[in-house]
Every structure is written in C-alpha cells, then in structure tokens.
Amino acid sequence: MAGRHLSILARQFSTSPASNAVIRSPLSVYGIDGRYASALYSAASKQKALEVVEKDLGLFAQTLKTDTRLADFLNDPSVQKALKVDGLGGVADKLKLSPLSKNLLLTMAENNRFTFIPAVATVFATIMKAHRGEVVCSVTTAKPLDAAMAKEVQAALNGFLKQGEKAEIEYKVDASIVGGMVISLGDKFCDMSMATKLNKYSQLLQASADRKSTRLNSSHARYL
C-alpha cells in the first residue's frame, strides 16, 4: 500500500511522461514528510533536477522563516484552501521555482498539508546528503574539543564509513554529560558519556540496596 501511494505521489509531482517506476531514496525516511520527500526524490531523479529542487526547497523554507505574513497566511485555518493554493502558486512563480518544485507545493496544498512543507524541505535536504554520500554525524562533549582531539575523533569515525561516504560532523557542547562523549553517526548511536555511566552505576547500587532490603525484611518476617 505504501509503495502504491509513493508511486502516485511521484507521478503527481512529475511534469513529464517519464516512467512510472519509483526511484528509491538512498535513505529510509518515514511519516508524511518522508513520503512526500521520497516521492519528490524519485520524480527529480528522473528529470535530473535533484540539485535544482534541493535549492528551490531551501529557498522556500527560508522564505517561510523570514516572511511572517506568508507563514501566517498558510497556517490560518480561516483562509480557504483554494485561496492558499493560488497564493502558493504565486509565491512559487515569484521565487522562480522549477515546475517540479511548484508541483510539490501545489500537491501538498491540495491535500491540506501546508504545515508539512518546511519538514519536507528538511527531509529532502537529508536525503540529498545521503545521495552525495554525506553521513550526518553529531559529536557531543562536555567541553569543546581541541584541534588534535577533533582530528582523532574524525579519523575514528571515518573507519565506520563505507567507501565513497564522508562524515559531515557537527560538534556540540553539553556540560550536563559531565565527561566522555555522545556520538550519532547516521542511524548509529553511542553514548559514552560520564553522566550515563554514573546513572547506570547509581541504578546498580540502588538495585543492590533494594535486594538487600528485601532479604532483610524476609528474614525478619520469619522470626515474627
């Protein structure tokens, strides 16, 4: 069923009589925004317009952030859908978006998915990173890493990548983890923070104390 819906969406976005075969996204994405982004990826791949569409969606998402009147207009439930559809078409023309990108916006508008447009743009950007072999990575530490340590971390992460992939690393600082680091690499996650270790030790100690208390209570009950 999901595959059939994806095919329908891909055909809706397409502006040419290309093959109906769906070109799968290089990254598994889910939800309403994921379905639209995957269908758009398929249609844009057939037209060799991936980079153009990526740029279009980024431009439109940025416009929504800076133009509060447009955002309020689209999110206002009192405005009729037909008026919103016309408005979106006008904005797409003003921004000189490609026909494929415009079709996406109009299709989402017809389906009352106005609020999902920014999320679709974000998911599509993530899909494009995977398309280019970029693996999104986040490294969180309690204190900023110096250049030497950052270089060691990057070298270690590169060992988990496939041929042709490259890590796009974002370094974050969160004092609450106390020490160590928390790493996410694509769909992989590794928590090596001191805070997590201390929490585990605390849970073990509490569990041990609870078992000891249970045994003492049981022994006391036998003598009553």
N, C-alpha and C positions, 0 to 999 in steps of 0.2 A: 504493500500500500504506500509506504513512504517513498519507494523508488518511483512509483507511478506519479505521485504528487510532484516529485522532483523534476520528472520529465515534463510535466505540464507547466511548471514554473519556468523551466529553461526555455520552452517554446514561447511562453508569453513574453519573455524578455527579448527574444531574438527578433531581429529586424530583417532577416534574410531567410530564404527557404533552405537552410542548411540541414544536415542530417539530424534526425530526431534522437540519435544516440546520445546518452548523457556522458559527458567527460567528468570523471570523478575528481573531487577536490583532493589535493595531496595531504589534507589534514582533516580528520574527523571532527565535525562541529555539529552541535545539537541545538534544539529549540527552534522557535520561529525565525529568529535572526540567522541561525545557522542554515536553515533550509533555503531562505532567500539568497544568502551569500553563496551557498554551494551551487544553486541554480544559475546565479549570475556568473559564477566562475566558469561553468560549463558553456554558457552562451558566449561569454567574452573570449574563451579559448578558441571556439570555432571561428570567431571573427578576427582572431589575433589582435584583440584590443584589451588585453589584461591591464597593461600599464596605463592606458588611457582611462579605463574605468576606475582603476585604483585612484588616479589623480582626481577624477570627477567626484568620487565619493568623499575623498578627503576635503575637497573644496566645499562641497555642500555641507558636510558635517561642521566645518569651521564657520560657514555662513550661519548655520543654526545657532552656534555659540555666540556669535557677535551681533546677530540681528535678532534682538529680543521680540520685535514685532512679528517677525515671521514665525518664531517658535511659539509665541502666544496664539497666533492665528491658527496654526496647525493643531495645537493642543486644546483649543477652545471647543468644548462639546456642543456649544450653541450654534456654531457655524456649520452649515450644511455641507455634506460630503462633496457634492458636485462643485461647490464653490472652492473647497480646498483643492480638489483635483485641478481645477482651472488655474488656481493660484500656483500650485506646484509646477504645472506646465510652463507658466510664465516665468517662474524663477529659473527653471532649467534652461529656458531659452536665453534669459538674461545672462546666466553664467556660462552660456555656450557649452553646455554638457553634450556629450555624444548621444546619438539616438538610443543606444543601448542603456546608458545610464538614466536617460529620461524615461525610457520604458519601465525601468525598475521602479522609479519613484511613482509613476502613474499606476502601475500594477499594485504597489503597496497601498496607494491611496484608495484605489477601487475596493481593496479588501479591508479598509479601515485599519491599516497597520502604520499609521502616521508615527506613532511614538517609537516604533522599532527601527526607524530609519538610521539614527545615529549608531545603534547597536549593530546593524547590518554593515555599516561602513567600517566599524571596528573589527568585526569578524572577518570581513573581506580583506582588510589590511593584514590580519594574522595569517589568513590563507596564502596571501601573496608572499609573506615572509617564508612560509614553508615551500612555496613554489620556487623561490630563489635559493632554497637550501639553507635559509637562516633559521636557526633554532633559538627561540626565545629563552633566555636564562636569567634567573634572578639570584643574586648572592647577598644575603643579609648578615651583617656582623654587628657586634656591639659598639665597635669603634671603626672609623674609616681605615681601610687597608692602605699600607704604603705601596709604592710602585712595585717593589720587589715581590711582595706577597701577592699582589694582584696578578702579577705575571705568572707566579706559581699556580694560582688558582685557575687561571685561564688555560695553562698547559695541562693541568689535571682534567679539566672539563673537556678539552679537545680530544682526550683519549676515549670519551664516551660517544663521540660523534661518528657518523657513517661517512664514507668517502663522498666528498662533494658538499658536505654540510659545514657550516660555520656558526659559531656561537655568537649571538647578539646579547652581550652581558650587561645587565643593569645592576649596579652596586647600590645597596641600601644600608642605612644605619638605623639600628633599633636597640637602644640601651637595655631594653627590658629582657633581651635574651641572655644578658649577663656576660657571656663569652661564647667561644666557638662560632659556628655559622649555620645558617639555614639556606639550602640550595634547592632551586627548582630548575630543571633542565627539560624543556619540552613537557612531556607528560610524566616525568620522573620527579620525585620529591625526596629530599633527605634532610632530616632535622638533626643536626649535630650540636645544637645549642646547649650551653651550660644550664639554662633555665629548665629545659626539658629533662635533662639528666637529673637535676635536683628534684624536680617534680616526681620523677619515677622513683628516686630513692625515698622520697617522703611517702609515697604511696606504699612502697615495700615495707617501710618501717611501721606505717600505720596498720597495714595488713597483719604484720607480725605481732604488733601490740594487741590487735583485736583477737587474734587466735589465742594468744597467751591469756587474755582476759576471759575468753570463753572456757578455756581449760580450767582456770582457777574457779570460775563460777560453777563449773560442772563438778569439780572435786568438792567444793564447799557444800553443794547440794546433797552429795552422797552421805555427808556426815550429819545432816539435819534429820 
